Amino acid sequence: MAMNIERIEEGDLDNNQDNNHAKSREENSDFKSVMAKWGLLLLNCMFSAVGTIGGPILLRLYFLHGGGRKWISSALQTAGFPIILIPLAFLYSRDRKTIGVSKFFASPKLLLSAAVIGVLLGLETFMYSYGLSFLPVSTSSLLISTQLVFTACFAFVMVRQKFTPYSINAVVLMTLGSILLAIRKNGDRPPGVTTSQYLLGFIFSIVAAGLAGFILPCTEVAYAKSSKPMTYCLVLQFQFCMTFFATVFCAVGMFVNNDFSAMLREASEYELGATKYYMVLVSSAIVWQLMFVGTLGIIFCTSSLFSGVITATLLPLTEIAAVIIFHEKFTGEKGMALAMGLWGFTSYFYGSYKETQKQTQTNLEVKT
């Protein structure tokens, strides 16, 4: 009898040890999963930063030194889509044996959504390019930063985005920063730009911000309604399809406007020379594509609202870059707006961190 009791006790001890080991493995797995997600989010934020800051600078460089084709500049923002094939080829060679070919490729429904959003994106890039052709980078960035307000409104309606005190604080701070930047903007009209052109640039930039604010929640809805669980491979395929159709949309505009035949003449007359003309075009296409990689990746990791917050946070940094490169004025209002943008980003980031921490703790409690 004593031997049986000892065996039972030893068995119970072994079971407890096994349970503890299993629990420890689950906790480690959850921790690694969270860390991997934060690492992917950080990487996409870096891509978004490169594109959001570098894209407008290169596009403005195109306009300042003799470039004037709106449809060409629009196509530049999406024409870098072939570079997406590089990571897709790597992921395909790595995953085809483990998950299978059928699970790797996106469903026709998801690609159709990407195509529709791509047409909207093509229209948005044209509006943005038209506005930037007549406005300083700092002013254009100010107007585009209102995208956050549009994103917040559309996300609330379309994806039932839950607002926390942290996210509300971020939206309010960044909106106030944009309004603050609007003060004393009457004297920033570039030389050679008429009042009507400046006004058109202003209007087109606001429309572009509205379209961008609509596209982000649409992308989140497309992810949510995908027939397959969303992976980063599917995100890249979605981006490839979206930017492909956006480029096709812009290419049609280029054809109608005879921009293909005008490119050679524009290159020969470019103030920096034909070689640098093509360098500006190619580098612009690559940098803008990095921005889209980052934006869609951020939506995949978090939400469309957070993607809008990141963009709004980076725009004041774009203004600083414009001040350094193009010698645009950096006023006290811009400095205050930058501080408010960083404050708003910190608020949203801290709120997201607390929410993730709370969700992780809840999952652990459910498992125990």
Secondary structure, DSSP 8 states (H G I E B T S, - for coil): -HHHHHHHHHHHHHHHHHHHHHHHHHHHHHHHHHHHHHHHHHHHHHHHHHHHHHHHHHHHHHHHTT---HHHHHHHTTTTGGGGHHHHHHHHHHHHHHH-HHHHS--HHHHHHHHHHHHHHHHHHHHHHHHHHHS-HHHHHHHHTTHHHHHHHHHHHHS-----HHHHHHHHHHHHHHHHHTTT-TT---TT--HHHHHHHHHHHHHHHHHHHHHHHHHHHHHHT-SS---HHHHHHHHHHHHHHHHHHHHHHHHHTTHHHHHHHHHHH-TT-HHHHHHHHHHHHHHHHHHHHHHHHHHHHS-HHHHHHHHHHHHHHHHHHHHHHH-----HHHHHHHHHHHHHHHHHHHHHHHHHHHHHHHHHHHH-
